[in-house]
C-alpha cells in the first residue's frame, strides 16, 4: 500500500482538464462505435494542447504526412479512439476547439479591401465559429442528366492529406511565379509540373469521395473503386463539375467559414471566407 501511495504523482491534480464539450458536425451518423466514445449528449470533451502538441503543429513535414494531426487529436480528445477515421468537417471543428481550449483567443487573419486595396487585420471569434456550426446530413447525392445518382461523402483522413499536398503545390507555384530570381524557362517548367500534379490530386480527391453510382431503373449499383475511376475518366465536364461542386460544398459544412468584413479605411463591407485548415493554426 505504501508503495502505491509513493508512486502517485502529487502534481496530478494540476494536470490539464477538459475545457469544453463539442458536438461534431457529423453528429454520430458517420462513425462506427469503436471510432469515438460519445457521451450521453453525443459530445466529446476537448483538452488544451501541451507544449509538445503546439510544436507538432509547427512542423510542416509532420503536418503533410498526418502525424502531427493524429498526435494532437489523440492528445487533446480522449474520447477519440481512431483519429484516422475522422471526416474533414470534424477535424476542422476539433482543431478549432483545441485551439480555443488552449488559448481562449481569436483567429487572426489579414485581408485586402476589394474596393480600395487597404490592408486590414481582423480577429475572428473562435467561440462564435464553434457555436454556429452546421451539421452534415446522412447522405449527399449528385443527380446527373444521364439518370445516374452519384453518392458522395466528405473528405476522410487520406483525402485531407492529399488536399494538404495540393495546397502545398499551389503555394510552390505561386512562389515560383512571383519570384524575380526564377528564370522564365524554370517558371514555365515549374508551372507545367505543378499544374499537372494539382490536376492529378484533384481527380484522386474526387474519386475517393464517391461512395457509389446508382441507377435504380437500370438496376445499376456500382461501388468498385476501379469502375468508378474509369467512369470519372469518361464523363463530360458538366457532370464532373456537378460532382466536384457538391463535394466542395459538403466539405465546408461545420465550422462557420464566412464573416462580414469592413474596411477600416473606406468602410466598404464584403463577405469573406476563412480557411480553418490546421496548417493556418501553426
Beta strands, then each sheet from edge to edge (+ up, - down):
strand 1: 18-22
strand 2: 44-47
strand 3: 106-112
strand 4: 119-125
strand 5: 140-143
strand 6: 149-152
strand 7: 210-215
strand 8: 220-222
strand 9: 258-262
strand 10: 269-273
sheet 1: 1+ 2-
sheet 2: 3+ 4-
sheet 3: 5+ 6- 7+ 8-
sheet 4: 9+ 10-
end
